[in-house]
Amino acid sequence: KKLEGNKEFKISNISAVQRKNSNVDISKLINASKNYYENLIKIYFENEFVYIINEDKKLSFDGSGILYLIVEKDCILELEYISKNFNSSFVKILVKNNINLNVILYSDSKFGWNNVEFFLEQSSNVIVSEIVFGAKLFHVNANLEKDAKYDLKSAYFLKESESYILNKVVHIEENSVSNIDVSGAVTQNSKVISEGF
């Protein structure tokens, strides 16, 4: 029940299509974390959206739902979580073969349960800059196919809040490379638990 949060899911700057009305193949994104995902889909069936990224985009989120992004061209993607109320969102990003993607993740939502999952197809390259000013949970997961490269730099600055920050990488195939670097500061009774593997 905690995951239900705000039933409305607002996404700025794009006109995403509901998954049930889309013919885009997102099977890799579904299967990457299938068991956990099936429970979310049951909760958010009406709040599942699909969008194809082929240029630089900045997206802001408020509310609860699931967004599938398919990246087909080299670009810069900014994802911003700014809700002042409880919310839980899951963004699944498929990076197609040989694509270079730069991502900025920004969270200033003390009540947010925010999840971002990448699936890197062969020879794709993703660089992530993660900035957390507030989030109950901020979970970033990456799945790498052959010759994919993934680099994440995370910084947190917390004031009067508690956060659990988790960064995880799964090497699906050989010759993939990953690097995770996490650092930050806390003040005024703040607490952070940060894990990466």
Disulfide bonds with the S-S distance in Angstrom:
none
